[in-house]
Amino acid sequence: MTLRQSEIEAAIKRKVMDIALTLGSDASDLQADEIIPATGYIDSAGLLELIAWFEQAYALKIPADELTIDNLGTMTAMAQYLLRRKGLA
């Protein structure tokens, strides 16, 4: 599997939009550098769903001490974190 930052960000945005839709929100205008929890598009359960999906989708286990805003707060941060963990960045 070839991982590209733009494709990872697009997949994350689709997932955020799916979760937000179940909560009655439209997250289609979410920007790659916006802090996802601060947008209000998804709640804490939605955030946990997003992280679980991220781990499963990319065969990644995130240690508790790496569950931070710096690593997972934005779509860009999530994509860069994944690429670092996979040794591609």
CYANA upper distance limits for C-alpha pairs under 8 A (distance plus 0.5 A):
  3 LEU  CA      7 GLU  CA      7.69
  3 LEU  CA      8 ILE  CA      7.48
  3 LEU  CA     83 LEU  CA      7.94
  4 ARG  CA      8 ILE  CA      6.71
  5 GLN  CA      9 GLU  CA      6.61
  5 GLN  CA     76 THR  CA      8.14
  5 GLN  CA     79 ALA  CA      6.05
  5 GLN  CA     80 GLN  CA      7.41
  5 GLN  CA     83 LEU  CA      8.15
  6 SER  CA     10 ALA  CA      6.65
  7 GLU  CA     11 ALA  CA      6.71
  8 ILE  CA     12 ILE  CA      6.71
  8 ILE  CA     79 ALA  CA      6.15
  9 GLU  CA     13 LYS  CA      6.61
  9 GLU  CA     32 ALA  CA      7.43
  9 GLU  CA     75 MET  CA      5.78
  9 GLU  CA     76 THR  CA      6.81
  9 GLU  CA     78 MET  CA      8.22
  9 GLU  CA     79 ALA  CA      6.49
 10 ALA  CA     14 ARG  CA      6.74
 11 ALA  CA     15 LYS  CA      6.84
 12 ILE  CA     16 VAL  CA      6.66
 12 ILE  CA     54 PHE  CA      8.21
 12 ILE  CA     75 MET  CA      6.82
 13 LYS  CA     17 MET  CA      6.51
 13 LYS  CA     28 SER  CA      8.42
 13 LYS  CA     30 LEU  CA      7.92
 13 LYS  CA     75 MET  CA      7.57
 14 ARG  CA     18 ASP  CA      6.65
 15 LYS  CA     19 ILE  CA      6.71
 15 LYS  CA     50 LEU  CA      7.41
 16 VAL  CA     20 ALA  CA      6.45
 16 VAL  CA     27 ALA  CA      7.52
 16 VAL  CA     41 TYR  CA      8.39
 16 VAL  CA     42 ILE  CA      7.88
 16 VAL  CA     50 LEU  CA      7.42
 17 MET  CA     21 LEU  CA      6.48
 17 MET  CA     26 ASP  CA      7.12
 17 MET  CA     27 ALA  CA      5.56
 17 MET  CA     28 SER  CA      6.81
 18 ASP  CA     22 THR  CA      7.10
 19 ILE  CA     23 LEU  CA      7.22
 19 ILE  CA     42 ILE  CA      7.16
 19 ILE  CA     46 GLY  CA      6.66
 19 ILE  CA     50 LEU  CA      8.35
 20 ALA  CA     24 GLY  CA      6.78
 20 ALA  CA     25 SER  CA      5.43
 20 ALA  CA     26 ASP  CA      6.72
 20 ALA  CA     27 ALA  CA      6.74
 20 ALA  CA     41 TYR  CA      5.88
 20 ALA  CA     42 ILE  CA      5.80
 20 ALA  CA     46 GLY  CA      8.25
 21 LEU  CA     25 SER  CA      5.58
 21 LEU  CA     26 ASP  CA      6.47
 21 LEU  CA     27 ALA  CA      8.18
 23 LEU  CA     41 TYR  CA      8.44
 23 LEU  CA     42 ILE  CA      7.61
 25 SER  CA     41 TYR  CA      6.45
 25 SER  CA     42 ILE  CA      8.49
 26 ASP  CA     41 TYR  CA      7.77
 27 ALA  CA     41 TYR  CA      6.55
 30 LEU  CA     34 GLU  CA      7.33
 31 GLN  CA     75 MET  CA      8.47
 32 ALA  CA     74 THR  CA      6.77
 32 ALA  CA     75 MET  CA      5.45
 32 ALA  CA     76 THR  CA      5.91
 33 ASP  CA     74 THR  CA      5.95
 33 ASP  CA     75 MET  CA      6.95
 33 ASP  CA     76 THR  CA      6.39
 33 ASP  CA     77 ALA  CA      8.28
 34 GLU  CA     38 ALA  CA      8.42
 34 GLU  CA     39 THR  CA      7.84
 34 GLU  CA     73 GLY  CA      8.41
 34 GLU  CA     74 THR  CA      6.11
 34 GLU  CA     75 MET  CA      8.11
 35 ILE  CA     39 THR  CA      7.05
 35 ILE  CA     69 ILE  CA      8.32
 35 ILE  CA     73 GLY  CA      5.61
 35 ILE  CA     74 THR  CA      5.29
 36 ILE  CA     40 GLY  CA      8.01
 36 ILE  CA     41 TYR  CA      7.97
 36 ILE  CA     42 ILE  CA      8.23
 36 ILE  CA     73 GLY  CA      6.30
 36 ILE  CA     74 THR  CA      6.05
 36 ILE  CA     75 MET  CA      8.19
 37 PRO  CA     41 TYR  CA      8.02
 37 PRO  CA     42 ILE  CA      7.29
 37 PRO  CA     43 ASP  CA      7.79
 37 PRO  CA     44 SER  CA      8.28
 37 PRO  CA     47 LEU  CA      7.73
 37 PRO  CA     73 GLY  CA      7.55
 42 ILE  CA     46 GLY  CA      5.75
 42 ILE  CA     47 LEU  CA      6.93
 43 ASP  CA     47 LEU  CA      6.69
 44 SER  CA     48 LEU  CA      6.82
 45 ALA  CA     49 GLU  CA      6.72
 46 GLY  CA     50 LEU  CA      6.61
 47 LEU  CA     51 ILE  CA      6.77
 48 LEU  CA     52 ALA  CA      6.63
 49 GLU  CA     53 TRP  CA      6.56
 50 LEU  CA     54 PHE  CA      6.56
 51 ILE  CA     55 GLU  CA      6.71
 52 ALA  CA     56 GLN  CA      6.74
 53 TRP  CA     57 ALA  CA      6.28
 54 PHE  CA     58 TYR  CA      6.61
 54 PHE  CA     60 LEU  CA      8.08
 55 GLU  CA     59 ALA  CA      6.11
 55 GLU  CA     60 LEU  CA      5.05
 55 GLU  CA     61 LYS  CA      6.24
 55 GLU  CA     62 ILE  CA      7.51
 56 GLN  CA     60 LEU  CA      7.04
 58 TYR  CA     82 LEU  CA      8.46
 62 ILE  CA     66 GLU  CA      6.88
 62 ILE  CA     67 LEU  CA      7.36
 63 PRO  CA     67 LEU  CA      7.36
 66 GLU  CA     71 ASN  CA      7.24
 67 LEU  CA     71 ASN  CA      7.23
 67 LEU  CA     72 LEU  CA      7.17
 68 THR  CA     72 LEU  CA      6.36
 68 THR  CA     73 GLY  CA      7.43
 69 ILE  CA     73 GLY  CA      4.51
 69 ILE  CA     74 THR  CA      8.01
 70 ASP  CA     77 ALA  CA      7.03
 71 ASN  CA     77 ALA  CA      5.81
 71 ASN  CA     78 MET  CA      6.31
 71 ASN  CA     80 GLN  CA      8.38
 71 ASN  CA     81 TYR  CA      6.14
 72 LEU  CA     77 ALA  CA      6.03
 72 LEU  CA     78 MET  CA      5.11
 72 LEU  CA     81 TYR  CA      7.88
 73 GLY  CA     77 ALA  CA      6.79
 73 GLY  CA     78 MET  CA      7.46
 74 THR  CA     78 MET  CA      6.61
 75 MET  CA     79 ALA  CA      6.67
 76 THR  CA     80 GLN  CA      6.62
 77 ALA  CA     81 TYR  CA      6.43
 78 MET  CA     82 LEU  CA      6.65
 79 ALA  CA     83 LEU  CA      6.75
 80 GLN  CA     84 ARG  CA      6.62
 80 GLN  CA     89 ALA  CA      7.88
 81 TYR  CA     85 ARG  CA      6.62
 82 LEU  CA     86 LYS  CA      6.58
 83 LEU  CA     87 GLY  CA      6.59
 83 LEU  CA     88 LEU  CA      5.40
 83 LEU  CA     89 ALA  CA      5.78
 84 ARG  CA     88 LEU  CA      6.28
 84 ARG  CA     89 ALA  CA      5.43
